[in-house]
């Protein structure tokens, strides 16, 4: 009897230890690059984000005006967070044996682009859930005509989009494929799928350039050098700063990833 009791206590201890490792002390990724005002909020602590800063479960990432962040996760997923945005790492379960994860990110405000790696990934907003796997999607939570909408645009793969009504998943879902989009108004079912309107993304369409070694498992587009991108006209080589006089040097902002 004592033997069984001891075995039970050991098993119970292992469960508690496992739960602790999957809690807020679980490392889920790190910051690749930042532009201007980006902060990581961990509990009551708020710190300015820097490249290589660790990301933990339940962390939130916040960007200011004209600011962006590029985040890398252990399943090779990458999230580009647009300006005036707030993202929370809600759930992240990673299996080293299967090299796959199940992750849930909550977009409180703003916009993001996610390149989904080896993950069953969901983006949650107040009005919708966008589920994706091996996909590139854009999600934006914004107000249009006084009403709140979630906009989902897919550029690669496909995403299943379901409304959130009164805090619960709605009965209707739509499948959004590459080059398509849907909108989900507060308290309503997803709109019918239609051709993507990328103008809705505004200035959040582009990525932050990361110079140096890039995490494996992503497209060649992500690995291009700044010179290649400039020659193709994909980025603006200018700076937000202006010289004080014609002979002053020009300061150029660039983001470095390691």
C-alpha positions in Angstrom: 0.0 0.0 0.0 2.8 2.4 1.0 4.6 1.5 -2.3 1.5 2.5 -4.4 1.1 5.6 -2.4 4.7 6.6 -2.9 4.4 5.9 -6.7 1.3 8.0 -6.8 3.0 10.9 -5.1 6.0 10.7 -7.5 3.7 10.8 -10.5 1.8 13.7 -9.1 5.0 15.6 -8.5 6.0 15.0 -12.1 2.7 16.4 -13.3 3.2 19.6 -11.2 6.7 19.9 -12.5 5.5 19.6 -16.1 2.8 22.1 -15.5 5.4 24.6 -14.1 7.5 24.2 -17.2 4.5 25.0 -19.4 3.7 28.1 -17.4 4.9 31.7 -17.7 8.5 30.6 -17.3 8.4 28.8 -20.7 10.6 30.3 -23.3 8.8 30.4 -26.7 11.1 32.4 -28.9 13.0 35.7 -29.2 12.9 39.1 -30.7 14.6 39.3 -34.2 14.4 43.0 -34.8 12.6 46.2 -33.7 11.9 49.6 -35.1 11.4 52.5 -32.8 9.2 52.1 -29.8 8.6 48.4 -29.0 8.1 47.0 -25.5 7.8 43.5 -23.9 5.5 43.2 -21.0 6.1 40.3 -18.6 3.7 40.4 -15.7 4.2 43.9 -14.1 7.5 44.4 -15.8 7.7 46.5 -19.0 11.0 46.6 -20.9 12.2 48.1 -24.2 12.5 45.3 -26.7 15.9 44.5 -28.2 17.1 41.9 -30.7 17.7 38.5 -29.1 15.5 39.3 -26.1 13.7 36.2 -25.0 10.0 35.8 -25.4 8.1 33.9 -22.7 4.6 32.4 -22.5 2.0 35.0 -21.5 4.3 37.9 -22.7 2.8 40.7 -24.6 4.5 42.7 -27.2 3.5 46.3 -27.8 4.5 48.7 -30.6 4.1 52.5 -30.7 3.4 54.8 -33.6 5.4 54.0 -36.7 7.0 51.2 -34.8 7.3 47.5 -35.7 8.7 44.2 -34.3 9.8 41.0 -35.9 9.5 37.9 -33.6 10.9 34.4 -34.1 9.4 31.3 -32.3 10.9 27.9 -31.7 8.6 26.2 -34.2 10.2 28.4 -36.9 7.1 30.7 -37.1 7.7 34.4 -37.6 5.4 37.2 -36.7 5.8 40.8 -38.0 3.9 43.1 -35.7 2.7 46.4 -37.2 2.5 49.8 -35.6 0.2 50.6 -32.6 -0.3 46.9 -32.0 -0.5 44.6 -29.0 0.0 40.8 -29.2 -0.2 38.3 -26.3 1.4 34.8 -26.4 -1.7 33.1 -25.0 -0.8 29.4 -25.4 2.3 27.6 -26.7 2.8 23.9 -26.5 5.9 22.6 -28.2 6.8 18.9 -28.7 10.6 18.4 -29.4 9.9 14.8 -30.3 7.4 15.7 -33.0 9.1 19.1 -33.7 5.6 20.7 -33.9 3.7 23.1 -31.7 0.2 24.3 -31.0 0.1 28.0 -30.4 -2.5 30.7 -29.8 -1.7 34.4 -30.1 -4.2 37.1 -29.1 -4.1 40.3 -31.2 -5.6 42.9 -28.8 -5.1 45.7 -31.2 -3.4 46.5 -34.5 -2.1 44.2 -37.2 0.4 41.4 -37.9 1.8 39.2 -40.6 2.6 35.6 -39.6 4.7 33.0 -41.5 3.5 29.8 -40.0 6.2 27.2 -39.4 5.8 23.7 -37.8 2.7 24.8 -35.9 -1.0 24.5 -35.6 -1.4 28.2 -35.1 -4.4 30.4 -34.2 -4.7 34.2 -34.1 -7.5 35.4 -31.8 -9.1 38.8 -31.9 -12.2 40.1 -30.2 -14.3 39.2 -33.2 -12.7 36.2 -34.9 -10.3 33.2 -34.8 -8.0 32.6 -37.8 -6.5 29.1 -37.8 -3.5 28.4 -40.0 -1.0 25.7 -40.8 2.0 26.2 -43.2 0.5 29.5 -44.2 1.3 33.2 -44.6 -1.5 35.4 -43.4 -2.2 39.0 -42.4 -4.6 39.8 -39.6 -5.8 43.3 -38.8 -8.2 44.4 -36.0 -9.5 47.8 -36.8 -12.5 50.2 -36.7 -14.4 50.9 -39.9 -17.3 53.3 -39.9 -17.5 53.1 -36.1 -17.6 49.3 -36.1 -14.9 46.8 -35.1 -13.7 44.4 -37.8 -11.1 41.6 -38.1 -9.6 41.5 -41.5 -7.8 38.3 -42.6 -5.8 38.2 -45.8 -4.0 35.1 -47.0 -1.0 35.2 -49.3 0.1 31.6 -49.1 -1.8 28.4 -48.1 -5.2 28.8 -46.5 -6.8 29.8 -43.2 -10.1 28.8 -41.6 -11.8 31.9 -40.1 -14.5 31.6 -37.5 -16.4 34.4 -35.8 -16.4 35.0 -32.0 -19.9 36.0 -30.9 -20.6 36.7 -27.2 -17.3 35.2 -26.3 -17.9 31.9 -28.0 -17.0 30.5 -31.5 -19.8 31.0 -34.0 -21.3 28.2 -36.1 -20.1 29.5 -39.4 -16.6 29.3 -40.7 -15.0 30.3 -44.1 -11.9 29.0 -45.8 -9.7 31.8 -47.1 -7.2 30.7 -49.7 -4.1 32.5 -51.2 -5.0 35.9 -52.7 -8.3 36.0 -50.8 -9.7 37.8 -47.7 -12.6 37.9 -45.4 -13.9 40.4 -42.8 -15.6 39.6 -39.5 -17.7 42.4 -37.9 -18.3 42.5 -34.2 -21.1 40.0 -33.3 -21.5 38.8 -36.9 -20.6 35.8 -39.0 -17.6 36.0 -41.4 -18.3 37.8 -44.6 -18.1 35.7 -47.9 -14.6 35.3 -49.2 -13.5 37.7 -51.9 -10.3 38.8 -53.7 -7.8 40.4 -51.2 -7.6 44.1 -50.9 -4.1 44.8 -49.7 -4.7 48.5 -49.4 -6.6 47.7 -46.2 -3.2 46.8 -44.6 -1.9 50.3 -45.1 1.8 50.7 -44.2 1.8 47.3 -42.4 2.2 45.4 -45.7 6.1 45.3 -45.6 8.4 43.4 -43.3 11.3 44.5 -41.2 14.6 43.5 -42.8 16.8 41.2 -40.8 20.5 41.3 -41.7 22.7 38.3 -40.9 21.9 34.6 -40.4 18.2 33.9 -40.8 16.4 31.1 -39.1 16.0 28.1 -41.3 12.7 26.9 -42.8 11.5 30.1 -44.5 11.2 31.4 -48.0 14.0 32.9 -50.1 12.2 36.2 -50.0 12.9 36.4 -46.3 16.6 35.7 -46.9 17.3 38.4 -49.4 19.9 41.0 -48.6 19.0 44.7 -48.2 20.9 45.4 -51.5 18.7 42.8 -53.4 15.5 44.2 -51.9 16.5 47.8 -52.7 17.3 46.8 -56.3 13.8 45.4 -56.6 12.2 48.4 -55.0 10.8 46.5 -52.1 12.0 48.8 -49.4 12.6 52.5 -48.9 16.3 53.3 -48.4 15.5 56.6 -46.7 15.5 57.6 -43.1 12.9 59.2 -40.8 15.6 61.8 -39.9 16.4 64.9 -42.0 19.8 66.6 -42.2 19.9 70.0 -40.5 21.8 71.6 -43.4 23.1 70.5 -46.8 26.5 69.3 -45.5 25.1 67.2 -42.5 25.4 63.5 -42.8 22.3 61.4 -43.2 21.5 59.0 -40.5 20.0 55.7 -41.7 17.9 53.4 -39.5 18.5 49.7 -40.0 17.5 46.7 -37.9 20.0 43.9 -37.2 19.1 40.3 -36.4 21.6 37.7 -35.2 
